[in-house]
Each structure stands twice: as structure tokens, then as C-alpha cells.
Amino acid sequence: MTITIGGSGGLAPALQIVLFLTALALVPAALVMMTAFTRILVVLSFVRTAVGAGQVPPNAVIIGLALFLTIFVMAPVGQAVYRDAWVPLRAGQIDEATALRRAEGPARDFMLKETRESDLALFWRLSGHTGQVRREDVPLTALVPAFAISELKTAFEMGFLIYIPFLVIDMVVASTLMSMGMLMLPPVLVSLPFKVLLFVLVDGWHLVAQNLVQGY
């Protein structure tokens, strides 16, 4: 009985399946940390909280919308990876290592474009390097966390701007109720219909989705 580890310069099918299943287990982490998913999900969560409608829309809707918006934003990157890495690999023109390097390129370019210089320099220094950061030399172990905190900062900036009009409505309603002596009536209960009406009149979901996509 013989056990084949590799043949014709490539990996054995069984080993390829093991590597594929291992990579598949890392897909959720890669989706959160290396794509637009983090920013989109955080901003949508801010929108729901700012409106103050509780769990409306529910978590499943928020996550599903964030997922499909992420697919829409990341479509050019996915097409580049498919064209430059997967198609040649499937045709036997390149090996797995070359395919991984080619697949890394579009994802790396996307993250570098959206990462702040300060965040990149932070993890460049924390990884033990000195001197000015060179974007093309930053390893993925430093680029991915730098990209993640840049996305979080951008998402919180957008969330702050989203909160302002709803906060104004809450303050106006609270002041009106106090001036009328209706201290026992919760201001949140009265302001909710006005906030929902404002969000509908300005077509809020349209504006949020448009700015999220155009932000990339």
C-alpha cells in the first residue's frame, strides 16, 4: 500500500480537501477583518440605535443587509482574485502558493486604500520595525488589524453624524414635555414616531446604503 502526498508538482486531492476545509473555517474571520463588513454592520447598528425602535429591524435583517452590501462592495476584488488566481490554478497553469500570492494582491490593495497612515504606522512600529513605514512592505499580520481599526473609526464617525438629527428631535420633545408639565410621559415614547417619520421622509435607508457604498 502506498500513500501519495503529492503528484505532478501539486498537492494530493485529500490534502487539498483538508486545506480547503481549514481555510473555510477561517472565512468568517476573514469576512469580518478584511472586507467592508465591519464598517457596514457597525453603521447599520448605529442607525437602528439612533432611531430607537428597539430590535427593528431585527439582527437577522441587519446582518443580512450588511452581508449583501459587502458582497456588492467587494465584487471587484473578488473578480480580480477569480481572474488572476483561481482560473489559472484550476487550469493547472500555476501552483497553490502562486495562487495565494496572486489572491493576496487585490485584497491587499483594497485594505491599503482604506487604511489610515497613522494606524498603519502604529502596527508597523509594534511589529518591531523602525523608520518610515513603506506600504508595500507591510505584512498582512500588521495590515489586517490596522485596516480593522481604521474601519471602526470611520464607522463611528459616520455613526456620530447619523445620531445628530435624532438627538435634536429627542431634545426638542423632552423640552416640550417639560414645558407642558408632562413629566410622567417618557420622551422616548413621544419622539419615536417623529424620528421614524423623519427617517422615512429623507429616505434614510437609501442615503445610508448610498454613502456606505460610495465610501469605498
C-alpha positions as CSV (number, residue, x, y, z in Angstrom):
1,M,0.0,0.0,0.0
2,T,1.3,3.4,-1.0
3,I,0.4,6.8,0.3
4,T,0.8,9.7,-2.1
5,I,1.5,13.1,-0.6
6,G,1.8,14.9,-3.8
7,G,1.8,14.3,-7.5
8,S,2.8,16.2,-10.6
9,G,4.2,19.1,-8.6
10,G,0.9,19.7,-6.7
11,L,-0.8,18.5,-3.5
12,A,-2.7,15.3,-3.3
13,P,-6.5,15.6,-3.5
14,A,-7.0,14.5,0.1
15,L,-4.6,17.1,1.3
16,Q,-6.2,19.8,-0.8
17,I,-9.6,18.9,0.8
18,V,-8.0,19.3,4.3
19,L,-6.5,22.6,3.4
20,F,-9.8,23.8,1.9
21,L,-11.8,22.9,5.0
22,T,-9.3,24.6,7.2
23,A,-9.5,27.8,5.0
24,L,-13.3,27.5,5.1
25,A,-13.2,27.7,8.9
26,L,-11.3,31.0,8.7
27,V,-13.7,32.6,6.2
28,P,-15.9,34.3,8.9
29,A,-12.9,35.9,10.5
30,A,-11.6,37.0,7.0
31,L,-15.0,38.4,6.2
32,V,-15.1,40.5,9.3
33,M,-11.5,41.7,9.3
34,M,-10.5,42.0,5.6
35,T,-13.6,43.3,3.9
36,A,-16.1,46.2,4.2
37,F,-18.4,44.1,6.5
38,T,-17.2,45.7,9.8
39,R,-17.9,49.3,8.8
40,I,-21.2,48.5,7.2
41,L,-22.5,46.4,10.1
42,V,-21.5,49.0,12.7
43,V,-23.1,51.9,10.8
44,L,-26.3,49.9,10.3
45,S,-26.3,49.2,14.0
46,F,-25.9,52.9,14.8
47,V,-28.8,53.7,12.5
48,R,-31.1,51.3,14.4
49,T,-30.0,52.5,17.8
50,A,-30.3,56.2,16.7
51,V,-33.9,55.7,15.6
52,G,-34.6,54.0,18.9
53,A,-37.1,51.4,17.5
54,G,-35.7,48.6,19.7
55,Q,-35.0,45.5,17.7
56,V,-36.5,46.8,14.5
57,P,-35.1,45.9,12.1
58,P,-34.1,42.6,13.7
59,N,-30.5,41.4,13.9
60,A,-31.0,38.9,11.0
61,V,-32.1,41.7,8.7
62,I,-29.2,44.0,9.7
63,I,-26.6,41.2,9.3
64,G,-28.1,40.1,6.0
65,L,-28.2,43.6,4.6
66,A,-24.6,44.2,5.7
67,L,-23.5,40.9,4.1
68,F,-25.0,41.7,0.7
69,L,-23.8,45.3,0.7
70,T,-20.3,43.8,1.5
71,I,-20.6,41.4,-1.5
72,F,-21.6,44.4,-3.7
73,V,-18.6,46.5,-2.5
74,M,-16.1,43.6,-2.6
75,A,-17.3,42.4,-6.1
76,P,-14.3,44.0,-8.0
77,V,-11.8,42.4,-5.6
78,G,-13.5,39.0,-5.9
79,Q,-13.5,39.2,-9.7
80,A,-9.8,40.1,-9.7
81,V,-9.0,37.1,-7.4
82,Y,-11.1,34.8,-9.5
83,R,-9.5,36.0,-12.8
84,D,-5.8,36.2,-11.6
85,A,-5.7,33.3,-9.1
86,W,-8.5,30.8,-9.3
87,V,-8.8,30.4,-13.1
88,P,-5.0,29.8,-13.7
89,L,-4.9,27.4,-10.7
90,R,-7.9,25.4,-12.0
91,A,-6.3,25.3,-15.4
92,G,-3.0,23.9,-13.9
93,Q,-1.0,26.9,-15.0
94,I,0.1,27.9,-11.5
95,D,0.6,26.1,-8.2
96,E,-1.2,26.8,-4.9
97,A,1.5,29.1,-3.5
98,T,1.4,31.3,-6.6
99,A,-2.4,31.4,-6.5
100,L,-2.3,32.5,-2.9
101,R,0.2,35.3,-3.7
102,R,-2.0,36.5,-6.6
103,A,-5.1,36.3,-4.5
104,E,-3.4,38.4,-1.8
105,G,-2.7,41.3,-4.2
106,P,-6.3,42.6,-4.8
107,A,-7.3,42.2,-1.1
108,R,-4.1,43.9,0.0
109,D,-4.6,46.8,-2.4
110,F,-8.2,47.3,-1.1
111,M,-7.1,47.3,2.6
112,L,-4.2,49.7,2.0
113,K,-6.5,52.1,0.2
114,E,-8.9,52.2,3.2
115,T,-6.3,52.2,6.0
116,R,-5.1,55.4,7.7
117,E,-1.4,56.1,7.7
118,S,-1.4,56.6,11.5
119,D,-3.0,53.2,12.0
120,L,-0.6,51.6,9.6
121,A,2.4,53.3,11.3
122,L,1.2,52.1,14.7
123,F,1.3,48.4,13.8
124,W,4.4,48.9,11.8
125,R,6.2,50.1,15.0
126,L,4.5,47.5,17.2
127,S,5.8,44.7,14.9
128,G,9.4,45.9,15.7
129,H,10.2,48.0,12.6
130,T,11.8,51.4,12.7
131,G,11.8,54.3,10.3
132,Q,9.2,55.4,8.0
133,V,6.5,52.9,7.0
134,R,6.5,51.6,3.5
135,R,3.1,50.5,2.5
136,E,4.2,47.8,0.1
137,D,6.4,46.2,2.8
138,V,3.7,46.0,5.5
139,P,2.9,42.3,6.3
140,L,-0.7,41.1,6.5
141,T,-0.2,40.5,10.2
142,A,0.1,44.3,10.6
143,L,-2.1,45.4,7.8
144,V,-5.2,43.5,8.8
145,P,-5.5,45.0,12.4
146,A,-4.6,48.4,11.1
147,F,-7.4,48.1,8.5
148,A,-9.8,46.9,11.1
149,I,-9.3,49.8,13.5
150,S,-9.4,52.3,10.6
151,E,-12.8,50.8,9.6
152,L,-14.1,51.1,13.1
153,K,-13.0,54.7,13.4
154,T,-14.7,55.6,10.1
155,A,-17.9,53.7,11.2
156,F,-18.0,55.6,14.5
157,E,-17.6,58.9,12.7
158,M,-20.5,58.1,10.4
159,G,-22.5,56.9,13.4
160,F,-21.9,60.3,15.2
161,L,-23.3,62.2,12.2
162,I,-26.3,59.8,12.0
163,Y,-27.1,60.4,15.7
164,I,-27.2,64.2,15.5
165,P,-30.7,64.8,13.9
166,F,-32.3,62.1,16.1
167,L,-30.7,63.6,19.2
168,V,-32.1,67.0,18.2
169,I,-35.6,65.5,18.0
170,D,-35.2,63.9,21.4
171,M,-34.1,67.2,23.0
172,V,-37.0,69.1,21.4
173,V,-39.5,66.6,22.5
174,A,-38.1,66.4,26.0
175,S,-38.1,70.2,26.3
176,T,-41.7,70.5,25.1
177,L,-42.9,67.9,27.5
178,M,-41.2,69.6,30.4
179,S,-42.6,72.9,29.5
180,M,-46.1,71.4,29.4
181,G,-45.6,69.8,32.8
182,M,-46.0,66.2,31.4
183,L,-43.1,64.8,33.4
184,M,-44.5,61.4,33.7
185,L,-44.7,60.8,30.0
186,P,-41.5,59.2,28.6
187,P,-39.9,61.5,26.0
188,V,-38.7,58.5,24.0
189,L,-42.2,57.2,23.6
190,V,-43.3,60.6,22.0
191,S,-40.1,61.2,19.9
192,L,-40.1,57.7,18.3
193,P,-42.9,58.4,15.8
194,F,-41.2,61.7,14.8
195,K,-37.8,60.0,14.3
196,V,-39.3,57.3,12.2
197,L,-41.2,59.9,10.2
198,L,-38.0,61.9,9.6
199,F,-36.1,58.8,8.6
200,V,-38.8,57.8,6.1
201,L,-39.2,61.3,4.6
202,V,-35.5,61.6,3.9
203,D,-35.4,58.0,2.6
204,G,-32.9,57.1,5.2
205,W,-32.0,53.6,4.2
206,H,-31.3,54.8,0.7
207,L,-29.0,57.5,1.9
208,V,-27.2,55.2,4.3
209,A,-26.6,52.5,1.7
210,Q,-25.5,55.0,-0.9
211,N,-23.0,56.6,1.4
212,L,-21.7,53.3,2.6
213,V,-21.1,52.0,-0.9
214,Q,-19.7,55.3,-2.2
215,G,-17.4,55.5,0.8
216,Y,-15.3,52.8,-0.9
